[in-house]
Amino acid sequence: MDKEKFRQQLDTATKQVIEWTRQICINELVDNYRYILIPSVRTYDKHLSSKEHQVLTIWNKNANILLNADEVVELLVHDDKVPLWINITVFEAREKITAIELLCSRRLRNDEELYHKQEVPPFHILGPPIPPEISFSKSENDKIVKYDLNWKSKINPSLWKKKGCFLVKC
């Protein structure tokens, strides 16, 4: 997948995850998106190629950094190969940004080898983390119960620290 196509897929996946999150969260999501890149595992394994080891080193150097879409493309596309899968979810809503998490496979593949072909390859659109006290049964009015996307920072603030404009688990 070339960088232009990947950027289109990133934009489409971002739009879809934002639309879904707006349906289930009470927070206002501003259209200023920033991404946090998280490898599925930060360690090196024998099954990874030398190129995948090099890329993982770069990803690890960018831990906990808010990235714009162009920076994401540069970090994730290598010789027309992209992560085998990417779970995309809205992580946090702030006044000036919406932070989107990209949980990525460390394995790089061509288009025909990607998972989630029925969606927006390689992206898998997920809802945000659910507060423990919420059950997803419908209310009396058949409406979905909405919740605060930033609930993590309110239940046990000592477990979370602010890094830039978003929260990271300590």
Summary of the structure (lengths in Angstrom):
residues: 170
radius of gyration: 16.7
end to end distance: 35.1
largest distance: 55.5
contacts: 477
relative contact order: 0.21
helix: 31%
strand: 25%
